[in-house]
Amino acid sequence: MDNAYSNINGKIWLFLDIVVEWELLIDTEQQVTIKVYHKDIGKHIILTFVYAKFSSLERLKLWDNLYNLANDMEMPWVVGGDFNVILSEEENIGGLPVYPPEYEDFASCVNLSGLFDLCCKGSPFTWWNGRPNVECIFKRLDRILVNLPFQSLFPNIKMEHLIRTGLNHAPLLMICGANTTHLVKPFRFKVRRVKIALSKWSKLTYGDIFKQLAIREDIVKIKEMLFEEEPTIDNKIVLQKAQAELKRYLSIEEQY
């Protein structure tokens, strides 16, 4: 990317394409807020990226920041990242009993800030402690929240928890479904010819790598869900083998 920015303690990093027009609004230890101009729709959008503290007392500062941002917020607003706390008891499996005041503070902040939790595809949990059997813990610590103006602007928002390959947190993918401009015909035809040629070459060299990659991603998703339902050592080994096979095909895709 042409532009990169890290917050004051180096815990949050933003990578932005050169065509993105953005302005820094707030920089704290737990959140960075920027204003982005969306050229296709001619509007500004506020984006808040979160990496919350582990301590519930320190997270109170973050909730206050969000309250202050929400005051008179009329622009489309997205708040996403690692909040380090669940929103309800259903978002936790295993470990110590959930302490209600912690997630109640978070839930109150979300409601009073006029934010909505996006429904998502994939596993309901975004974090795993990496242990099997009785020591296994699953939580939903990562999420993306939006306000009503953002929902009105992008009514077909799609959210997905991606697979946790090589990570203990699941990456989050949000697709807004904004209208895109059409390419001019000569350029589009050239790209199409190149794409056809590359596709033929990849099938001869590797087989249909995109199809194979999609299959392996689905296999890992299934193995993740099976492990979440029954976190045994055997299921963990099966999951790790599926992840290793996916990594192999990701490497092939990168070569392509």
N, C-alpha and C positions, 0 to 999 in steps of 0.2 A: 504494500500500500504506500501511497505517496505521503500520507500524513499519519503520525502516531502521537498519542498523548497519554501520559500517565498522571494519576492523581498525586496528592501531596505526600502520601506514604508509599507510593509505588505498588499498591495492591490492585488497582483498577487500570486496565489499559484499553485504549480505544484506537482502532485502526480504521482510517477513513480514506476512501478513494478521492483522487484530486478533484473530481467533478462535484463532490459534496460541499456545499456552502454551509459552514457551521460556525457557531459562536459559543464560547465558554461562558456559562452563567454562574455556576457554583462548583467549588471544588473542596470537599471535606475528606476525612479519613474513611468514611463509609459510603459516600456517593459522589458521583460527578453528574452534573446536569448541563446539557448543551441544547442550543436551539439550532435546528436544521431547516434549511429551505428546500422544500420538495418541488423541483422544477416542473414535473409533469402536471401537478395539480395547482401549482402557484400558491402554496400555503406553507406557513412555518409549523414545525412540529417540535414539541419539547420532549427530549429523551433523558431519562434519569437512569444511570447505571449503578447498581448497588452491590457492595460486598460488605455485609453487616458483621459486626463484632460478635464474638462468641458469648460474651457476657450480656445478660439481659439488661443490666443497668446501663451499659454503654450503648445498647441498641435504642434506649430511650431518646438519645440525642438524634438518632436517625429518624425516629418517628416524629420528633419535633420538626426536623428539616422538611419532612414530607407534608406535615400539617401546614407549615408556612408556605411551601410551594403551592399547595392546593388552594390557598386563599385567593380568590378572584381569578383562578385559572380558567381561562376561556378557550385557550388553544388546545388542539389535540395533544394528549400527553401519554407517554409510555414509561412505565417504571419496571425495570427488570434486573434480575441478577440473583445472587446468593444471599438470601435474607437470614440464613442460619437459624431459622425457627419455623415450625410448622404452623398451619392456620387452623387445624382442628385435630382431634385425637385420631381420626381416620387416616391421617397422613403419616402415621408412625407405626412401625412393627418392630417389636423387640426392644431390648435395653431397659433403662430405668423407667418407672412410671412418669407419664407426662405431667408437667406442672402447669395447671390451667392459666394462672396469671400471665405466664410468658406469652402464650399464643393469644390470650384475650387482649393483651396490649396491642399486638400486631393486628388482630381482627378489627379492633376499634380504630386503629390508624387507617386501615384500608377503607372501612366504611365511611369514616368522617372525611376522608380525602376524596371521596367520590370516585373510587377506583373499583374496577371489576376484574375478577380472576378469570382468565381465558381458559375454556375447556381445552383439553389436549388429547392427542393421540399418543399411543405408546404406553410404557409402564407408568403407573400412577406415582411412582417414587423416583426421585432424582439423585438420591445419595445412598451409598452403601458403605458400611464400615470395613468391607473387605474380608469379613470372617464368616465361616459357615456355622451350621448347626445352632446350638442355643446362644452362641455369642453373636449371631448375625443380627444386624440392625438395618432397617430400611426407613428412610424419611423423605418427605418432599420439602426440600430446603430451598429449591430454586424455582422461580416462577416469573411470569410476565403479567403485569397489571396494566390496564388502560382505562382512560376516563370516557365519558359518554361522547364528547366531541370526536374522539378518535374512532370509537365504534361507529358513529354516524358517517365518518369520512371513509372508513374501510369496513363495510358491513360483512364482507366475506373473509374475515381474518381466520387464518388457520394456524394452530399451534401444535408442535410435536416435540415430545421428549425423545431425543435421539439415543442410540445405544451407547453404553458406557465403555467403549473399547479403549483400554489403557488408562481409564480415569475412574475415580470414585464418584464423580458428579456426571450427570447426563447433560450433554449440550442441549440448549433450547433452540428451536427453529421456529420463527414466526414469519408467515407469508401473508402479506397484506392484500395482495390482489389488485394493486393499482393498475390503471391503464398505462400501457407502454406505447411509445411512438413507433411507427413502422419504419423499417429500413428502406432506403431507396432501392429500386428493383435491381439495377446492375450489381450493386454490392451484395444483395441478398442471393442472386443467382450464383455469384462467384463463391460465396460461403457455402451454398448448397452443394456445388460441384466438389469443393474441397472436402466437405463432410462425407459425401458419398465415397470419395477416394480413400479417405482415412478409415471409414467403416469397413470397406473391403479389405484394406491392408490389415486392420486389427483382427478381423475374423480369420484371415490366413495365418497370422502370426500367433495370436493368443486364443482364438475362438471369440465368441461374443462376450467380451469382458464386462460390458455394462449389464447384460442379463445375468451373468454369473455373479457379479458384485451384488446386484439386487437380491438374488437368491440367498447369498451368504449373509446379507444384512437381515433378511427375514428370519433366517435360521438363528442368528444371534438374539434377535428380539424374542423368539419363542423360548430359547434356552434361558434367557434372562427371566422371563415370566415363570418358567418352571422352577428356576432356582429361588425366586421370591416366594413361591408357594411352598417349596420344600427345600430349605437351604442346607442340604447335606454336602459332605465332602465329594461324593460321587457326582452330584449335580454340578458342583463347582468345577470339577475337572472337565466335565462335558462342556460347560460354558467356556472355559478357558481354551479348549481345543477349537471350538467354533470361532472364538475371537481371534485365535492365531491364524485360522484359515482366512478370515475376513481381512486381516492385516496383510496377508500375502497378496490378495486380490487388490487391495488398496495400493500396494506397491506397484503391481502390474498396471493399474489405471494411471498412476503417476508417470510411469515410463511412457505410456501411450500419449 
